[in-house]
Amino acid sequence: MRLFFVFAICLVALTVSTGSAFAQSQIPLKDRVLGIYAQVAVHDSSGNLVAYLETLRVTIFDPAGFNKIIDDNMNLFQRSVINVQGHDVEILKVNDSTVHPSPTIVSQNLINLKTADGPKVLVAADHDGYPVTDGDKVTTYWTIIRALS
């Protein structure tokens, strides 16, 4: 029983030290994207839902640039702030729709930045894929979670 008590104390001490190490990170908390979640709905040209999928497999290629784009275009997002264990967390939602002109299979949804050199991919959401035909409308519902200072 005494060995179990010592083990429990060590486990609690390890958990507390890990949590404080995150809080003392050198990266500013406000620049930290905690996660991005993508939901994709595909409707045919008659408006019928033909596919729906969700993915957490999201890659941010330029986190600093992505945070700047968000800050510069905050008016495009539905924004809410919640407090989690004493830290403010920002939840941002934005939708992106595309009507496909020809049949294809889509297995990635992207957030691009238009530059003079062409589009720059900031975020890619990988998923199992879905087929589309002429006139299908694909709407991606992005949810971005960022820590605030």
Backbone as CSV, one residue per row, in Angstrom:
resi,resn,N_x,N_y,N_z,CA_x,CA_y,CA_z,C_x,C_y,C_z
1,MET,0.824,-1.190,0.000,0.000,0.000,0.000,0.867,1.251,0.000
2,ARG,1.943,1.220,0.781,2.828,2.378,0.852,3.500,2.638,-0.495
3,LEU,3.863,1.551,-1.219,4.475,1.679,-2.539,3.494,2.336,-3.510
4,PHE,2.218,1.970,-3.451,1.204,2.569,-4.299,1.095,4.072,-4.024
5,PHE,1.110,4.469,-2.755,1.018,5.874,-2.367,2.198,6.671,-2.946
6,VAL,3.410,6.122,-2.858,4.610,6.785,-3.403,4.489,6.911,-4.922
7,PHE,3.996,5.848,-5.585,3.808,5.878,-7.029,2.804,6.968,-7.421
8,ALA,1.704,7.075,-6.686,0.675,8.081,-6.965,1.231,9.492,-6.805
9,ILE,2.033,9.733,-5.778,2.639,11.053,-5.563,3.580,11.391,-6.715
10,CYS,4.387,10.428,-7.152,5.314,10.656,-8.271,4.552,10.959,-9.556
11,LEU,3.447,10.248,-9.792,2.646,10.476,-10.983,2.044,11.882,-10.978
12,VAL,1.520,12.331,-9.853,0.962,13.684,-9.740,2.053,14.727,-9.956
13,ALA,3.226,14.530,-9.377,4.332,15.474,-9.536,4.759,15.561,-10.994
14,LEU,4.797,14.435,-11.710,5.162,14.425,-13.119,4.134,15.178,-13.941
15,THR,2.854,14.966,-13.660,1.787,15.652,-14.385,1.855,17.159,-14.159
16,VAL,2.060,17.583,-12.936,2.135,19.012,-12.628,3.339,19.640,-13.303
17,SER,4.496,18.993,-13.305,5.686,19.570,-13.923,5.541,19.643,-15.431
18,THR,4.869,18.676,-16.061,4.645,18.721,-17.498,3.742,19.892,-17.853
19,GLY,2.673,20.112,-17.086,1.762,21.224,-17.350,2.436,22.570,-17.223
20,SER,3.293,22.758,-16.233,3.939,24.048,-16.077,4.999,24.265,-17.146
21,ALA,5.604,23.188,-17.666,6.591,23.343,-18.735,5.915,23.897,-19.985
22,PHE,4.677,23.451,-20.288,3.945,23.971,-21.433,3.650,25.454,-21.238
23,ALA,3.225,25.826,-20.041,2.857,27.218,-19.768,4.058,28.147,-19.845
24,GLN,5.267,27.622,-19.606,6.457,28.453,-19.612,7.201,28.402,-20.948
25,SER,6.562,27.902,-21.999,7.171,27.783,-23.316,7.619,29.153,-23.821
26,GLN,8.672,29.177,-24.634,9.193,30.423,-25.187,8.342,30.946,-26.347
27,ILE,7.512,30.118,-26.954,6.643,30.544,-28.045,5.475,31.314,-27.449
28,PRO,5.208,32.540,-27.942,4.082,33.309,-27.394,2.773,32.530,-27.510
29,LEU,2.031,32.501,-26.431,0.800,31.737,-26.372,-0.197,32.178,-27.440
30,LYS,-0.250,33.479,-27.732,-1.230,33.984,-28.690,-0.954,33.529,-30.121
31,ASP,0.281,33.083,-30.417,0.624,32.618,-31.756,0.449,31.113,-31.919
32,ARG,-0.080,30.467,-30.935,-0.160,29.013,-30.948,-1.535,28.544,-31.433
33,VAL,-1.557,27.886,-32.591,-2.774,27.251,-33.075,-2.856,25.905,-32.376
34,LEU,-3.918,25.701,-31.608,-4.069,24.455,-30.867,-4.629,23.342,-31.738
35,GLY,-5.415,23.699,-32.734,-5.970,22.673,-33.604,-6.861,23.253,-34.676
36,ILE,-7.012,22.477,-35.734,-7.923,22.835,-36.818,-8.737,21.591,-37.144
37,TYR,-10.010,21.785,-37.339,-10.940,20.705,-37.600,-11.684,21.046,-38.880
38,ALA,-11.805,20.101,-39.796,-12.499,20.349,-41.063,-13.664,19.372,-41.223
39,GLN,-14.817,19.923,-41.579,-15.998,19.133,-41.930,-16.320,19.462,-43.382
40,VAL,-16.580,18.441,-44.187,-16.809,18.640,-45.618,-18.169,18.053,-45.990
41,ALA,-19.001,18.882,-46.634,-20.312,18.435,-47.117,-20.353,18.613,-48.629
42,VAL,-20.765,17.557,-49.337,-20.876,17.602,-50.797,-22.348,17.478,-51.151
43,HIS,-22.851,18.459,-51.917,-24.234,18.443,-52.395,-24.221,18.374,-53.915
44,ASP,-25.129,17.584,-54.501,-25.212,17.529,-55.956,-25.893,18.795,-56.478
45,SER,-26.013,18.899,-57.796,-26.570,20.123,-58.390,-28.034,20.344,-58.029
46,SER,-28.714,19.313,-57.512,-30.106,19.458,-57.053,-30.185,19.813,-55.573
47,GLY,-29.040,19.905,-54.893,-29.009,20.268,-53.487,-29.037,19.092,-52.530
48,ASN,-29.031,17.854,-53.056,-29.047,16.667,-52.206,-27.665,16.407,-51.616
49,LEU,-27.619,16.064,-50.339,-26.355,15.714,-49.691,-25.901,14.362,-50.219
50,VAL,-24.689,14.320,-50.814,-24.173,13.062,-51.369,-22.949,12.554,-50.620
51,ALA,-22.315,13.400,-49.822,-21.171,12.950,-49.026,-20.962,13.918,-47.873
52,TYR,-20.508,13.357,-46.755,-20.158,14.167,-45.594,-18.997,13.474,-44.905
53,LEU,-17.971,14.219,-44.565,-16.852,13.650,-43.833,-16.222,14.691,-42.941
54,GLU,-15.469,14.194,-41.975,-14.769,15.041,-41.011,-13.329,14.572,-40.925
55,THR,-12.424,15.498,-40.641,-11.029,15.099,-40.479,-10.319,15.991,-39.471
56,LEU,-9.431,15.351,-38.742,-8.510,16.057,-37.846,-7.101,16.051,-38.436
57,ARG,-6.938,15.394,-39.590,-5.622,15.304,-40.233,-5.359,16.597,-41.015
58,VAL,-4.968,17.621,-40.283,-4.760,18.943,-40.867,-3.310,19.356,-40.652
59,THR,-2.677,19.851,-41.711,-1.293,20.311,-41.658,-1.253,21.812,-41.892
60,ILE,-0.551,22.533,-41.014,-0.338,23.973,-41.190,1.087,24.136,-41.709
61,PHE,1.246,24.643,-42.932,2.560,24.750,-43.542,3.329,25.989,-43.096
62,ASP,2.616,27.056,-42.760,3.252,28.300,-42.327,2.457,28.859,-41.153
63,PRO,2.722,28.369,-39.918,1.923,28.808,-38.768,1.948,30.319,-38.534
64,ALA,3.111,30.942,-38.641,3.186,32.393,-38.414,2.388,33.140,-39.478
65,GLY,2.531,32.737,-40.728,1.774,33.369,-41.816,0.284,33.138,-41.671
66,PHE,-0.082,31.934,-41.241,-1.491,31.601,-41.049,-2.099,32.455,-39.942
67,ASN,-1.390,32.608,-38.831,-1.875,33.460,-37.741,-2.033,34.905,-38.205
68,LYS,-1.102,35.391,-39.019,-1.188,36.764,-39.526,-2.405,36.929,-40.437
69,ILE,-2.637,35.955,-41.309,-3.809,36.010,-42.197,-5.091,36.056,-41.373
70,ILE,-5.158,35.227,-40.346,-6.347,35.223,-39.486,-6.525,36.591,-38.834
71,ASP,-5.447,37.118,-38.242,-5.531,38.417,-37.566,-5.928,39.533,-38.520
72,ASP,-5.402,39.514,-39.756,-5.692,40.555,-40.740,-7.104,40.454,-41.318
73,ASN,-7.718,39.270,-41.207,-9.035,39.051,-41.803,-10.047,38.557,-40.781
74,MET,-9.937,39.030,-39.571,-10.798,38.567,-38.486,-12.279,38.765,-38.807
75,ASN,-12.607,39.739,-39.635,-14.004,40.007,-39.982,-14.646,38.861,-40.775
76,LEU,-13.858,37.954,-41.325,-14.389,36.826,-42.083,-14.800,35.649,-41.199
77,PHE,-14.401,35.685,-39.936,-14.608,34.562,-39.039,-15.742,34.816,-38.055
78,GLN,-16.438,33.742,-37.718,-17.344,33.778,-36.571,-16.453,33.447,-35.379
79,ARG,-16.392,34.335,-34.387,-15.420,34.211,-33.303,-16.108,34.096,-31.958
80,SER,-15.586,33.194,-31.131,-16.006,33.126,-29.735,-14.778,32.830,-28.892
81,VAL,-14.820,33.243,-27.641,-13.706,33.033,-26.717,-14.255,32.304,-25.496
82,ILE,-13.554,31.248,-25.104,-13.909,30.521,-23.889,-12.677,30.464,-22.998
83,ASN,-12.890,30.210,-21.722,-11.785,30.097,-20.781,-11.642,28.637,-20.378
84,VAL,-10.436,28.103,-20.573,-10.142,26.716,-20.226,-9.009,26.716,-19.219
85,GLN,-9.299,26.337,-18.000,-8.323,26.251,-16.922,-7.497,27.548,-16.794
86,GLY,-8.176,28.678,-16.853,-7.525,29.962,-16.659,-6.883,30.558,-17.902
87,HIS,-6.993,29.887,-19.052,-6.431,30.400,-20.300,-7.559,30.671,-21.281
88,ASP,-7.534,31.844,-21.935,-8.527,32.155,-22.953,-8.188,31.419,-24.242
89,VAL,-9.207,30.789,-24.815,-9.070,30.047,-26.056,-10.047,30.636,-27.059
90,GLU,-9.551,30.933,-28.248,-10.336,31.539,-29.310,-10.800,30.438,-30.271
91,ILE,-12.097,30.406,-30.549,-12.656,29.450,-31.491,-13.150,30.242,-32.694
92,LEU,-12.570,29.946,-33.853,-12.901,30.657,-35.085,-13.547,29.688,-36.063
93,LYS,-14.612,30.135,-36.719,-15.287,29.300,-37.708,-15.405,30.074,-39.011
94,VAL,-15.162,29.375,-40.109,-15.295,29.975,-41.435,-15.650,28.855,-42.412
95,ASN,-16.423,29.185,-43.442,-16.836,28.212,-44.448,-16.245,28.594,-45.793
96,ASP,-15.999,27.579,-46.616,-15.477,27.787,-47.964,-16.239,26.862,-48.898
97,SER,-16.825,27.412,-49.968,-17.595,26.588,-50.913,-16.983,26.646,-52.302
98,THR,-17.059,25.515,-53.005,-16.564,25.403,-54.375,-17.571,24.599,-55.184
99,VAL,-17.887,25.067,-56.396,-18.716,24.301,-57.324,-17.769,23.703,-58.362
100,HIS,-17.782,22.389,-58.473,-16.834,21.710,-59.370,-17.349,21.717,-60.807
101,PRO,-16.477,22.125,-61.758,-16.893,22.190,-63.165,-16.767,20.853,-63.903
102,SER,-16.064,19.871,-63.315,-15.868,18.591,-63.998,-15.708,17.475,-62.975
103,PRO,-15.920,16.228,-63.399,-15.787,15.098,-62.471,-14.332,14.928,-61.995
104,THR,-14.189,14.607,-60.719,-12.868,14.341,-60.146,-13.054,13.639,-58.803
105,ILE,-11.950,13.307,-58.191,-11.969,12.778,-56.826,-11.161,13.739,-55.972
106,VAL,-11.729,14.156,-54.859,-11.084,15.120,-53.972,-10.689,14.410,-52.683
107,SER,-9.407,14.511,-52.306,-8.966,13.898,-51.047,-8.246,14.898,-50.153
108,GLN,-8.306,16.167,-50.542,-7.673,17.224,-49.749,-8.477,18.500,-49.905
109,ASN,-8.655,19.223,-48.810,-9.236,20.553,-48.855,-8.187,21.509,-48.326
110,LEU,-8.065,22.675,-48.967,-6.958,23.583,-48.695,-7.434,24.966,-48.283
111,ILE,-6.594,25.651,-47.524,-6.720,27.089,-47.309,-5.515,27.695,-48.010
112,ASN,-5.784,28.484,-49.041,-4.733,29.091,-49.860,-4.661,30.590,-49.638
113,LEU,-3.497,31.129,-49.911,-3.295,32.573,-49.923,-2.908,32.952,-51.336
114,LYS,-3.623,33.909,-51.934,-3.277,34.371,-53.273,-2.105,35.334,-53.167
115,THR,-1.010,35.023,-53.877,0.176,35.883,-53.893,0.502,36.234,-55.339
116,ALA,1.442,37.139,-55.537,1.868,37.521,-56.882,2.482,36.330,-57.621
117,ASP,3.072,35.404,-56.880,3.683,34.216,-57.475,2.700,33.065,-57.659
118,GLY,1.443,33.289,-57.335,0.437,32.228,-57.427,-0.044,31.846,-56.043
119,PRO,-0.956,30.874,-55.978,-1.499,30.490,-54.664,-0.448,29.821,-53.783
120,LYS,-0.494,30.159,-52.498,0.402,29.558,-51.500,-0.488,28.781,-50.531
121,VAL,-0.227,27.482,-50.392,-1.022,26.645,-49.501,-0.576,26.887,-48.061
122,LEU,-1.508,27.321,-47.218,-1.228,27.540,-45.800,-1.635,26.344,-44.958
123,VAL,-2.780,25.720,-45.322,-3.326,24.618,-44.533,-3.883,23.564,-45.493
124,ALA,-3.639,22.294,-45.176,-4.205,21.194,-45.954,-4.892,20.220,-45.008
125,ALA,-6.129,19.863,-45.338,-6.877,18.855,-44.586,-6.945,17.594,-45.445
126,ASP,-6.291,16.545,-45.003,-6.297,15.265,-45.723,-7.437,14.403,-45.206
127,HIS,-8.098,13.690,-46.133,-9.187,12.797,-45.737,-9.289,11.656,-46.737
128,ASP,-10.251,10.779,-46.531,-10.381,9.577,-47.353,-10.822,9.878,-48.783
129,GLY,-11.398,11.013,-49.014,-11.765,11.421,-50.365,-13.225,11.184,-50.691
130,TYR,-13.675,11.849,-51.761,-15.040,11.722,-52.240,-15.057,12.069,-53.722
131,PRO,-15.931,11.411,-54.499,-16.046,11.765,-55.925,-17.017,12.930,-56.100
132,VAL,-16.744,13.765,-57.074,-17.672,14.843,-57.431,-17.924,14.787,-58.932
133,THR,-19.082,15.309,-59.335,-19.416,15.420,-60.754,-19.697,16.880,-61.065
134,ASP,-19.952,17.178,-62.336,-20.228,18.553,-62.762,-21.336,19.163,-61.912
135,GLY,-21.096,20.332,-61.355,-22.112,21.065,-60.610,-22.212,20.734,-59.135
136,ASP,-21.440,19.743,-58.663,-21.463,19.441,-57.233,-20.854,20.591,-56.439
137,LYS,-21.507,20.919,-55.328,-21.028,21.998,-54.465,-20.405,21.386,-53.214
138,VAL,-19.157,21.740,-52.964,-18.436,21.247,-51.795,-18.257,22.414,-50.833
139,THR,-18.713,22.240,-49.602,-18.544,23.260,-48.571,-17.681,22.682,-47.466
140,THR,-16.607,23.380,-47.160,-15.730,22.980,-46.060,-15.987,23.927,-44.897
141,TYR,-16.297,23.343,-43.757,-16.534,24.089,-42.525,-15.270,23.961,-41.678
142,TRP,-14.526,25.047,-41.579,-13.275,25.057,-40.824,-13.519,25.569,-39.413
143,THR,-12.977,24.877,-38.428,-12.975,25.350,-37.045,-11.528,25.418,-36.591
144,ILE,-11.100,26.606,-36.218,-9.715,26.859,-35.827,-9.705,27.240,-34.351
145,ILE,-8.855,26.580,-33.595,-8.774,26.844,-32.155,-7.395,27.390,-31.859
146,ARG,-7.364,28.596,-31.285,-6.086,29.250,-30.955,-6.078,29.677,-29.493
147,ALA,-4.922,29.552,-28.898,-4.744,30.019,-27.521,-4.470,31.516,-27.544
148,LEU,-5.046,32.229,-26.605,-4.794,33.665,-26.454,-3.927,33.868,-25.223
149,SER,-3.293,35.034,-25.144,-2.440,35.294,-23.965,-3.259,35.563,-22.742
